[in-house]
Amino acid sequence: MRGTCTGIMAMRCCRSFRCSPPRTAIFSDHVFERRGVLHCTLQMGSRVVHCFVIHFGLFARSRARQAEALTEWIRAEVPPGAPLLIAGDFNDWQDALSQHLVEALAVHEVLDSARTFPALMPCLRMDRIYVRGFAVERAQVLRGISWARLSDHAPRGGRPVAARG
């Protein structure tokens, strides 16, 4: 069975760090697409990192509303300046959401030019990782037939390193 690479990587991350029980929210914008967000916290050394794993819709207006709802949720749940990770399938091949997220949440994108879709011959930037308060080493798009069998999106990965400041 094929799963989303973001979900697979999130589960792997939860095994690597002490993870709070995840909370989910439905971010569906209309009846034709089921979209959601998973939120948990990870213990990285002495700091708590808030993690949001997302899957946004196919339509630009839906994605914009979903990004705004995500921003509101993060502002309500995460202390300003706290370490933050947002990752997933943004379905944002036109890069319309990035500036909003960067400005509203003070995050930066990891691998900001990486193409992830379709997995076998990626030509579109659909998937993103945004972080705040820590760095990511050895960030890469994982390629090859084994990864392509898991999902139609190539997963992104990296190693989180000590929180800054």
N, C-alpha and C positions, 0 to 999 in steps of 0.2 A: 504494500500500500504506500502511495506517495503522500508525503506530508509537506507542509510549508517548511522551507529551509530556515526561515526566521524562527518558527516554532521549535524546530529541532535544535537550533543553536541556543535558543532560550532555555530549553530543557538541559542542555549540556552545561550552560552557565550556572543553572540552579544546582547542579551536582558539584560544581567546582567551588562554590561559595555558599555560606550559610544563607538560606533564602527564606523570606517570610511566605506565608500562604498567599498565593496569588489571588487578586481580585480581578474580575472581568467586567467590562461594560460593552453593551451593544452600541455601535456607532453607525448602524445602518441608516442611510439617508432616505431610502425608499424601499418598497416591497420587493424590488427585483434583485437586490444584492444584500447578502448578510455579511456585515462587517463588524469587527470588534477590536477591542484593546484589552491587553492583559497588563496589570500593574503588580509589581512586587518590589521588595527591597532586598538588596544583597549586602552582606557584611564584607567589605574590602578592607582588611586590616582593621584600623580603629574607626573607619568611616562607613556610614550607611549610604548606599547608592540607590536611588529610586530608578527603577527600570520600567519602561513602557514598551511593549511589543505591539505593533499595530498592523492592521491590514485595511487600507483605505480603498474607496470605491473607484470605479472606472471612469466616472464622469467628473469633469473639472469642477463644476459647481458643488457636487457632493464632496469632493476632496477638500475644497476650501472650507465648507461648513464643518467637516470632520476635523480639519486642522484647527479651526477656531474652538471647537468643543474640546479637543485634546489640550489646547493651550489653557483654556479655562479650568479644566480638571487639574492640570499640573500646577497652576497658580494656587488652586484651593488646597491641594494635598502636599505639595513639596515646598519646604521652606526656601525663601529666596537665597540663591547661592549654593544650595545643597548640591552634592554630586548627583548627576542626572544622566541617564542613558535612554535614548529613544531609538528604536530600531524596527525595521520591518519593510513591508511592501507598501510603498506610498503610491504606487501606480502613477507616479508623477514624472513621466518621460519628458515633459516640457520644463521641468524645474521651476514650477510656479509657486511652490510652497516654501522652499528653502529660506528665502529672505524673511518671510513672516516668522518662521520658527527661530531663526538666528536672532532676529531683533526682539521678539517677544520673550524668549526664554534664555537668552545669552548662551546658546549652545554653539558648537561648531561641528561641521560635518567631517567625518572620517572618510578618506578616499573619495573626495568630492567629484572625481571624474570617472569613477568606475562604472562600467556597463555590466548589467546582470541579467538581461533578458533578451532573447531566450537563452536558456542555460548552455546549450550546445554551441551556439555562436552569438554571444551577447553583443547587441548593438544598441540597446536602450538602457537608460539609467532609471530603473524602476524602484530599486531598493536602496535604503539609506541607513546610515548610523550617525546619530548626533550625540555628542557628549558635552558635559559641563563638569568641571571640577576634577578631572583626571585625564590622563593621556592613554593612548592606545598604541602599542608597539606591534610591529610586524603585521600591520593591517593589509589584507589582501582579499581578492575575490577568489574563491576556491573553484577551480575549473577541472573538468574531466568527466568522463562518462559515469563514474561512480556518483559524483555529485549531481549530475543531470538526471540520474535515475530517481533521485529523491524528490525533485521538484522541477518545474519548468523555469524557475529562477535560480541563478547561481548564487550560492550563499556568500556572505561577506564574513570575514572573521578577523580576529586580532587578539592581542593579549593586553588586558587592562593593567596599567601600572599605577604606582602610588598616586593618591589624590594630591592635587596641588593645593597649596595655601591652606 
